[in-house]
Amino acid sequence: MIDFLAARGGTINALDGDLMSDTAPDPSPVLYAAHNQDICAQRQITVHGTISGKAVSFSFSADPENVMSYFGGCAPSGSPPSPRHFSAQQIQRMTSTLQNTSRKVLIQSPAFGSRSLEIGNAIARDPGQLDVVASDINGRVWFAHWPQAAPGGGWAHWRPMLPDVAGSNVPVGVVSRDPNKLDIFMAGSDGETYTGAWDRNVTSGQWRGWWNILTGAIPSGGTITSVSRDPNKLDIFLVSTDGGVYTAAWDQNVANAQWRGWWRIGNLVARPGSTVSVVARAPNKLDIFVAGNDGKTYTAAWDQFVAGAQWRGWWNILTGAIPPGGTISAVSRDPNKLDVFLVSTDGGVYTAAWDQNVANAQWRGWWRVGNVTAEPGAAVAAVARDPNKLDIFAAGNDGKTYTAAWDQFVAGAQWRGWWNILTGAIPPGGTVSAVSRDPNKLDIFIVSTDGAIYAAAWDQNVANAEWRGWWRIGE
């Protein structure tokens, strides 16, 4: 150490890498280890030696809790990480840097033009966290996060996630395998299938990817849907360029955690790139739904313990008419129930239901929900807040955002609504994304007519159970 300092001016400033007066020169853990000294027990360390024949000594007192230090904090072994901090001058330098024209995009929401965002999906990783992903007119993917515990409780600014791989306004699929993990899926402009991942505990919580998933071919702008049956499994679905429905799977504990597939499911033909809706009724069961090119509504099923774990179907669900390429939404209220929703060719919103223990396990329906009219084939967002409640959302042909509700024990188990949610303006055919963070809460998201994403919220115990919003995300 003495020789190092002597060759660089003979003062401890040789170790003052950031040239800030409020951060002490940091000699790194190597020096402390050489003197068998624990910085968490005694911060100051002194070294002795000679420079040009003269006796010298130097004392260091590094801050092991500073984020930029060479030390990892002072939490006891096996305990959660101790709180870390920046110094005032470090914060000032970072703020100044991020105000630079070339860096502002990292802290400011982008200036979006008309219809510039396409909402991909919204996720509630736990009751106190919400995430939204979206793509813009240039194919870039953006991410916004809402932590209930944050001061002020507001949404964080939009952040770019990964390098651009897609074309304009491509849907982004997102799934949360546990509260600390997110996986996203997107159709690339090159016709390939891509995935990216975020893990709070890996690579300092930075997004990783993109990775091409095998040979999955999908039209640019197509939809990839995903589901997580347990924290170590992912299943994804798409309608490929040949009109076939395909699936691929990832399991942390199988095939060295490499993706496997693609496998074609039956012989059904659908519009390339259209949506395949999927639900996991249990860790060993999957049900999927798609609009056929013949204008009918189809379903297929997979059960790990049935038919040698092969896919079964396709089965036509009664007389459900839907334009080719339309979206069927599905939800499972418990492992023995399925409810599906669509906007039919007449613009009405319809539902059908399946119950393992009712009507010999045959599908029942279709029942029209109220008198709202929407764009045929448009998506109807559906959530089950508990096994006896359903809430659905749709963009009306009048440019308003609507909701309807069903409760097994209210109004004779009849659907109620539609109700216009405040002033939420949405283009006809637009997508409403909805999540339920707990049985008494709903959060919804839309791309409004100005191209920005807005949120609204409902809480059974707040504001007399009236909807609140809309709030522009990223402001």
C-alpha positions as CSV (number, residue, x, y, z in Angstrom):
1,M,0.0,0.0,0.0
2,I,2.8,2.4,0.9
3,D,4.5,1.8,-2.4
4,F,1.2,2.4,-4.2
5,L,0.7,5.7,-2.5
6,A,4.3,6.8,-3.0
7,A,4.1,6.2,-6.7
8,R,0.9,8.4,-6.9
9,G,1.8,11.6,-5.0
10,G,2.4,10.2,-1.5
11,T,-1.0,11.0,-0.1
12,I,-4.2,9.0,0.5
13,N,-5.8,11.1,-2.2
14,A,-4.4,8.5,-4.6
15,L,-7.3,6.3,-3.5
16,D,-9.9,9.1,-3.8
17,G,-11.4,7.8,-7.0
18,D,-14.5,9.9,-7.2
19,L,-12.8,13.2,-6.0
20,M,-15.7,14.0,-3.7
21,S,-15.1,15.6,-0.3
22,D,-17.9,13.7,1.5
23,T,-16.6,10.2,0.6
24,A,-13.5,8.9,2.3
25,P,-10.7,7.3,0.2
26,D,-11.5,3.6,0.0
27,P,-8.6,1.1,0.2
28,S,-10.7,-1.9,-0.6
29,P,-11.2,-5.1,1.5
30,V,-7.8,-6.3,0.5
31,L,-6.0,-4.0,3.0
32,Y,-8.3,-4.9,5.8
33,A,-7.9,-8.6,5.1
34,A,-4.1,-8.3,5.1
35,H,-4.3,-6.8,8.6
36,N,-6.9,-9.3,9.7
37,Q,-9.3,-6.4,10.6
38,D,-13.1,-6.4,10.2
39,I,-14.2,-3.0,8.9
40,C,-17.7,-3.5,10.4
41,A,-16.1,-3.8,13.9
42,Q,-13.5,-1.1,13.4
43,R,-13.6,1.3,10.4
44,Q,-10.3,3.1,10.8
45,I,-7.2,1.3,9.7
46,T,-3.7,2.7,9.8
47,V,-0.7,1.6,7.7
48,H,3.0,2.4,8.4
49,G,6.1,2.5,6.2
50,T,8.7,4.7,4.6
51,I,8.8,7.0,1.6
52,S,12.2,8.3,0.5
53,G,13.7,7.2,3.8
54,K,11.1,9.0,5.8
55,A,8.7,7.2,8.2
56,V,5.1,7.8,7.2
57,S,1.7,6.5,8.3
58,F,-1.7,6.8,6.6
59,S,-5.2,6.2,8.2
60,F,-8.3,5.3,6.3
61,S,-11.9,5.2,7.4
62,A,-14.0,3.9,4.5
63,D,-17.8,3.8,4.7
64,P,-18.8,0.1,4.1
65,E,-22.5,1.1,3.8
66,N,-22.0,3.4,0.9
67,V,-23.4,1.9,-2.3
68,M,-20.2,2.8,-4.2
69,S,-17.7,1.3,-1.7
70,Y,-15.8,-1.9,-2.3
71,F,-17.6,-3.4,0.8
72,G,-20.9,-5.2,0.9
73,G,-22.3,-3.6,4.0
74,C,-22.3,-4.8,7.5
75,A,-25.4,-7.1,7.9
76,P,-24.7,-10.2,10.0
77,S,-24.2,-13.4,8.1
78,G,-27.5,-14.9,7.0
79,S,-29.4,-11.7,7.6
80,P,-31.1,-9.5,5.0
81,P,-28.8,-6.9,3.4
82,S,-28.3,-3.8,5.6
83,P,-29.5,-0.4,4.3
84,R,-27.1,1.2,1.9
85,H,-26.8,4.9,0.9
86,F,-25.2,7.4,-1.4
87,S,-23.5,10.6,-0.1
88,A,-25.0,14.0,-0.8
89,Q,-22.3,14.8,-3.4
90,Q,-22.8,11.4,-5.1
91,I,-26.5,12.1,-5.4
92,Q,-25.8,15.6,-6.8
93,R,-23.5,14.2,-9.4
94,M,-26.0,11.5,-10.5
95,T,-28.8,14.0,-10.7
96,S,-26.6,16.3,-12.8
97,T,-25.6,13.5,-15.1
98,L,-29.2,12.3,-15.6
99,Q,-30.3,15.8,-16.6
100,N,-27.9,15.6,-19.6
101,T,-29.9,15.5,-22.8
102,S,-28.5,12.1,-23.7
103,R,-29.5,10.6,-20.3
104,K,-32.9,12.2,-19.6
105,V,-34.7,9.3,-21.1
106,L,-33.7,7.3,-18.1
107,I,-35.6,9.4,-15.7
108,Q,-38.4,11.0,-17.7
109,S,-41.4,9.5,-19.4
110,P,-41.0,9.5,-23.2
111,A,-43.0,12.0,-25.2
112,F,-45.6,9.7,-26.8
113,G,-47.6,10.8,-29.9
114,S,-51.1,9.8,-30.7
115,R,-51.7,6.0,-30.2
116,S,-48.0,5.6,-29.7
117,L,-48.3,2.9,-27.0
118,E,-49.8,-0.6,-27.1
119,I,-50.4,-1.9,-23.7
120,G,-48.9,-5.4,-23.3
121,N,-50.2,-6.4,-19.9
122,A,-50.4,-5.5,-16.3
123,I,-49.2,-7.7,-13.4
124,A,-49.8,-7.7,-9.7
125,R,-46.6,-9.4,-8.3
126,D,-48.1,-9.1,-4.8
127,P,-50.9,-7.0,-3.2
128,G,-48.5,-4.0,-2.9
129,Q,-46.9,-3.9,-6.3
130,L,-48.1,-3.3,-9.9
131,D,-46.2,-3.5,-13.1
132,V,-47.2,-2.4,-16.6
133,V,-45.2,-3.1,-19.9
134,A,-45.9,-1.4,-23.2
135,S,-44.3,-1.0,-26.6
136,D,-44.1,2.2,-28.6
137,I,-44.3,3.1,-32.3
138,N,-40.6,2.2,-32.7
139,G,-40.9,-1.2,-31.2
140,R,-39.2,-0.3,-27.9
141,V,-40.5,-1.9,-24.7
142,W,-41.2,0.3,-21.7
143,F,-41.8,-0.6,-18.1
144,A,-43.5,1.2,-15.3
145,H,-43.7,0.1,-11.6
146,W,-46.0,1.1,-8.8
147,P,-44.9,0.2,-5.2
148,Q,-47.6,0.9,-2.7
149,A,-45.0,1.4,0.0
150,A,-43.2,4.1,-1.9
151,P,-43.4,7.7,-0.5
152,G,-46.4,9.4,-2.2
153,G,-47.6,6.1,-3.6
154,G,-47.1,7.3,-7.2
155,W,-46.1,5.5,-10.4
156,A,-42.4,5.5,-11.3
157,H,-41.4,6.9,-14.6
158,W,-41.4,4.8,-17.7
159,R,-38.1,3.0,-18.2
160,P,-36.8,1.3,-21.4
161,M,-36.2,-2.4,-20.8
162,L,-34.1,-4.1,-23.5
163,P,-32.8,-3.4,-27.0
164,D,-35.5,-3.0,-29.7
165,V,-36.4,-6.3,-31.5
166,A,-40.0,-5.6,-32.6
167,G,-41.9,-3.5,-35.0
168,S,-44.4,-0.8,-34.2
169,N,-46.9,-1.3,-31.3
170,V,-46.3,-5.0,-30.7
171,P,-48.2,-6.6,-27.8
172,V,-45.9,-7.6,-24.9
173,G,-46.9,-10.6,-22.8
174,V,-45.8,-10.6,-19.2
175,V,-46.1,-13.2,-16.4
176,S,-44.9,-13.2,-12.8
177,R,-43.6,-16.5,-11.5
178,D,-43.1,-15.1,-8.0
179,P,-43.0,-11.6,-6.4
180,N,-39.3,-11.2,-7.4
181,K,-39.5,-12.4,-11.0
182,L,-41.0,-11.2,-14.3
183,D,-40.8,-12.8,-17.8
184,I,-41.8,-11.1,-21.0
185,F,-42.5,-12.3,-24.5
186,M,-42.6,-10.5,-27.8
187,A,-42.8,-11.2,-31.5
188,G,-39.7,-9.8,-33.2
189,S,-39.7,-7.8,-36.5
190,D,-37.7,-10.7,-37.9
191,G,-40.6,-13.1,-37.3
192,E,-39.0,-14.9,-34.4
193,T,-40.2,-15.3,-30.8
194,Y,-38.3,-13.6,-28.0
195,T,-38.2,-13.6,-24.2
196,G,-36.6,-11.4,-21.6
197,A,-36.4,-11.8,-17.8
198,W,-36.1,-9.8,-14.6
199,D,-35.1,-11.2,-11.3
200,R,-34.6,-8.9,-8.3
201,N,-31.8,-11.1,-7.1
202,V,-29.9,-11.6,-10.4
203,T,-27.6,-9.1,-12.2
204,S,-28.5,-6.4,-9.7
205,G,-32.1,-6.5,-10.7
206,Q,-31.4,-5.6,-14.3
207,W,-33.4,-6.9,-17.2
208,R,-31.8,-9.7,-19.2
209,G,-32.4,-10.9,-22.8
210,W,-33.6,-10.9,-25.4
211,W,-33.3,-14.7,-26.1
212,N,-34.8,-16.3,-29.2
213,I,-37.1,-19.2,-28.2
214,L,-36.1,-22.0,-30.5
215,T,-37.6,-21.8,-34.0
216,G,-41.0,-20.3,-33.0
217,A,-42.2,-18.4,-36.1
218,I,-44.8,-15.7,-35.6
219,P,-45.8,-12.7,-37.8
220,S,-44.4,-9.4,-36.7
221,G,-47.0,-7.8,-34.4
222,G,-48.4,-11.2,-33.4
223,T,-49.4,-12.1,-29.8
224,I,-47.5,-14.5,-27.5
225,T,-49.4,-15.6,-24.4
226,S,-47.9,-17.1,-21.3
227,V,-48.7,-18.7,-18.0
228,S,-46.8,-19.9,-15.0
229,R,-48.1,-23.1,-13.5
230,D,-45.7,-22.9,-10.6
231,P,-42.6,-20.7,-9.8
232,N,-40.3,-22.9,-11.9
233,K,-42.4,-23.4,-15.0
234,L,-43.5,-21.3,-18.0
235,D,-45.8,-22.3,-20.9
236,I,-46.2,-20.1,-24.0
237,F,-48.6,-20.2,-26.9
238,L,-48.9,-18.6,-30.4
239,V,-50.5,-19.0,-33.8
240,S,-47.7,-19.4,-36.2
241,T,-47.3,-18.3,-39.8
242,D,-49.0,-21.6,-41.0
243,G,-52.1,-20.9,-38.9
244,G,-51.3,-23.7,-36.5
245,V,-51.4,-23.3,-32.7
246,Y,-48.1,-24.1,-31.1
247,T,-46.7,-24.3,-27.5
248,A,-43.3,-24.3,-25.9
249,A,-42.3,-25.0,-22.3
250,W,-39.6,-24.0,-19.8
251,D,-38.9,-25.8,-16.6
252,Q,-36.1,-24.8,-14.2
253,N,-35.4,-28.5,-13.4
254,V,-35.7,-30.0,-16.9
255,A,-33.4,-30.1,-19.9
256,N,-30.8,-27.8,-18.1
257,A,-33.4,-25.1,-17.9
258,Q,-33.6,-24.8,-21.7
259,W,-36.8,-24.1,-23.6
260,R,-38.4,-27.1,-25.2
261,G,-40.8,-27.2,-28.2
262,W,-42.4,-26.1,-30.4
263,W,-45.3,-28.6,-30.4
264,R,-48.3,-28.1,-32.6
265,I,-51.7,-28.6,-30.8
266,G,-54.1,-30.5,-33.0
267,N,-55.0,-29.4,-36.5
268,L,-57.0,-26.3,-35.9
269,V,-56.2,-23.4,-38.2
270,A,-56.4,-19.8,-36.9
271,R,-55.3,-16.4,-38.1
272,P,-51.5,-16.2,-37.8
273,G,-50.4,-14.0,-34.9
274,S,-53.9,-14.0,-33.2
275,T,-54.3,-14.5,-29.5
276,V,-54.4,-17.9,-27.8
277,S,-55.8,-17.4,-24.3
278,V,-54.5,-19.7,-21.6
279,V,-55.4,-20.5,-18.0
280,A,-53.8,-22.9,-15.5
281,R,-56.6,-24.3,-13.4
282,A,-54.1,-26.3,-11.3
283,P,-50.3,-26.9,-11.6
284,N,-51.0,-29.9,-13.8
285,K,-53.8,-28.5,-16.0
286,L,-53.9,-26.0,-18.9
287,D,-56.8,-24.9,-21.0
288,I,-56.5,-22.7,-24.1
289,F,-59.0,-20.9,-26.3
290,V,-58.7,-19.5,-29.8
291,A,-60.9,-18.1,-32.6
292,G,-60.9,-20.5,-35.6
293,N,-60.7,-19.3,-39.2
294,D,-64.3,-20.7,-39.5
295,G,-65.6,-18.1,-37.0
296,K,-66.1,-20.6,-34.2
297,T,-64.8,-20.6,-30.7
298,Y,-62.5,-23.5,-29.8
299,T,-60.8,-24.9,-26.7
300,A,-58.1,-27.6,-26.0
301,A,-56.9,-29.0,-22.8
302,W,-53.8,-30.6,-21.2
303,D,-53.6,-32.6,-18.1
304,Q,-50.4,-34.1,-16.9
305,F,-52.2,-37.3,-15.8
306,V,-54.6,-37.7,-18.7
307,A,-54.0,-39.2,-22.1
308,G,-50.3,-39.6,-21.5
309,A,-49.9,-35.8,-20.9
310,Q,-50.9,-35.2,-24.6
311,W,-53.0,-32.2,-25.6
312,R,-56.7,-33.0,-26.3
313,G,-59.1,-31.1,-28.5
314,W,-60.0,-29.0,-30.3
315,W,-63.7,-28.7,-29.2
316,N,-66.1,-26.1,-30.5
317,I,-67.7,-24.3,-27.6
318,L,-71.4,-24.4,-28.5
319,T,-72.5,-21.7,-31.0
320,G,-70.0,-19.0,-30.0
321,A,-69.5,-16.8,-33.1
322,I,-66.3,-14.7,-33.3
323,P,-64.5,-13.1,-36.2
324,P,-61.3,-14.9,-37.2
325,G,-58.4,-13.3,-35.3
326,G,-60.7,-12.3,-32.5
327,T,-59.8,-12.7,-28.8
328,I,-61.4,-15.0,-26.3
329,S,-60.7,-14.2,-22.7
330,A,-60.7,-16.9,-20.0
331,V,-60.6,-17.1,-16.3
332,S,-60.6,-19.9,-13.8
333,R,-62.4,-19.2,-10.5
334,D,-61.4,-22.5,-9.0
335,P,-59.8,-25.7,-10.4
336,N,-63.1,-27.1,-11.6
337,K,-64.5,-24.0,-13.3
338,L,-63.9,-22.0,-16.4
339,D,-65.5,-18.8,-17.7
340,V,-64.9,-17.4,-21.2
341,F,-65.8,-14.1,-22.8
342,L,-65.9,-12.6,-26.3
343,V,-67.3,-9.9,-28.4
344,S,-69.3,-11.7,-31.1
345,T,-70.0,-10.7,-34.7
346,D,-73.1,-8.6,-33.6
347,G,-70.9,-6.5,-31.2
348,G,-72.4,-8.0,-28.1
349,V,-70.4,-9.2,-25.2
350,Y,-71.1,-12.9,-24.5
351,T,-70.0,-15.4,-21.8
352,A,-70.0,-19.2,-21.5
353,A,-69.2,-21.4,-18.5
354,W,-67.8,-24.8,-17.7
355,D,-68.1,-26.6,-14.4
356,Q,-66.7,-30.1,-13.8
357,N,-69.7,-30.8,-11.5
358,V,-72.5,-29.3,-13.5
359,A,-74.4,-30.4,-16.7
360,N,-72.1,-33.5,-17.0
361,A,-69.1,-31.2,-17.4
362,Q,-70.5,-29.8,-20.7
363,W,-70.1,-26.1,-21.6
364,R,-73.2,-23.9,-21.0
365,G,-74.0,-20.6,-22.7
366,W,-73.7,-18.4,-24.5
367,W,-75.3,-15.6,-22.5
368,R,-75.2,-12.0,-23.6
369,V,-74.0,-9.6,-20.9
370,G,-76.1,-6.4,-21.0
371,N,-76.5,-4.2,-24.0
372,V,-73.0,-2.7,-24.5
373,T,-71.8,-2.9,-28.1
374,A,-68.1,-3.2,-28.9
375,E,-65.9,-4.0,-31.9
376,P,-66.4,-7.6,-32.9
377,G,-63.5,-9.7,-31.8
378,A,-62.1,-7.1,-29.4
379,A,-60.7,-8.3,-26.1
380,V,-62.8,-8.4,-23.0
381,A,-60.7,-8.3,-19.9
382,A,-61.8,-10.6,-17.1
383,V,-60.7,-11.2,-13.5
384,A,-61.9,-13.4,-10.7
385,R,-61.6,-11.6,-7.4
386,D,-62.6,-14.8,-5.6
387,P,-64.4,-18.0,-6.5
388,N,-67.8,-16.3,-6.5
389,K,-67.0,-13.0,-8.3
390,L,-66.2,-12.0,-11.8
391,D,-65.5,-8.5,-13.2
392,I,-65.2,-7.8,-16.9
393,F,-64.1,-4.7,-18.9
394,A,-64.5,-3.6,-22.5
395,A,-64.0,-0.6,-24.8
396,G,-67.4,0.5,-26.0
397,N,-68.1,1.6,-29.6
398,D,-68.8,5.0,-28.1
399,G,-65.1,5.4,-27.0
400,K,-65.9,4.8,-23.3
401,T,-64.5,2.3,-20.8
402,Y,-67.1,-0.1,-19.4
403,T,-67.3,-2.7,-16.6
404,A,-69.9,-5.3,-15.6
405,A,-69.9,-7.6,-12.6
406,W,-71.2,-11.0,-11.5
407,D,-71.6,-12.3,-7.9
408,Q,-72.9,-15.7,-7.1
409,F,-74.8,-14.3,-4.2
410,V,-76.1,-10.9,-5.6
411,A,-79.0,-10.2,-7.9
412,G,-79.9,-13.8,-8.3
413,A,-76.4,-14.5,-9.8
414,Q,-77.3,-12.3,-12.8
415,W,-74.8,-10.1,-14.5
416,R,-75.0,-6.4,-13.5
417,G,-73.8,-3.4,-15.5
418,W,-72.5,-2.0,-17.8
419,W,-71.2,1.0,-15.9
420,N,-69.0,3.7,-17.5
421,I,-65.8,4.1,-15.6
422,L,-65.4,7.8,-15.1
423,T,-64.1,9.7,-18.1
424,G,-61.8,6.9,-19.5
425,A,-61.6,7.5,-23.2
426,I,-60.5,4.6,-25.3
427,P,-60.6,3.9,-29.0
428,P,-63.2,1.3,-30.1
429,G,-61.5,-2.0,-30.1
430,G,-58.9,-0.9,-27.6
431,T,-57.6,-3.2,-24.9
432,V,-58.4,-2.8,-21.2
433,S,-55.9,-4.7,-18.9
434,A,-57.2,-5.6,-15.5
435,V,-55.7,-7.2,-12.3
436,S,-57.0,-7.9,-8.8
437,R,-54.5,-7.5,-6.1
438,D,-56.8,-8.9,-3.4
439,P,-60.5,-9.8,-3.3
440,N,-61.5,-6.1,-2.6
441,K,-59.4,-4.3,-5.2
442,L,-59.3,-3.9,-8.9
443,D,-56.8,-2.0,-11.1
444,I,-57.3,-1.3,-14.8
445,F,-55.2,0.2,-17.5
446,I,-55.9,1.6,-21.0
447,V,-54.2,3.3,-23.8
448,S,-56.3,6.4,-24.2
449,T,-56.9,8.5,-27.3
450,D,-53.9,10.7,-26.6
451,G,-51.5,7.7,-26.8
452,A,-50.7,7.6,-23.1
453,I,-51.5,4.9,-20.6
454,Y,-53.9,5.6,-17.8
455,A,-54.8,3.8,-14.6
456,A,-58.0,3.6,-12.6
457,A,-58.6,1.8,-9.3
458,W,-61.5,0.4,-7.3
459,D,-61.4,-0.6,-3.6
460,Q,-64.4,-1.9,-1.8
461,N,-63.3,0.0,1.3
462,V,-62.3,3.3,-0.2
463,A,-64.4,6.2,-1.6
464,N,-67.6,4.4,-1.0
465,A,-66.6,1.7,-3.4
466,E,-66.6,4.1,-6.3
467,W,-64.0,4.0,-9.1
468,R,-61.1,6.5,-8.8
469,G,-58.8,7.8,-11.6
470,W,-57.8,8.2,-14.3
471,W,-54.2,8.8,-13.6
472,R,-51.6,9.1,-16.4
473,I,-48.8,6.7,-15.7
474,G,-45.3,8.1,-15.8
475,E,-46.1,11.8,-15.1
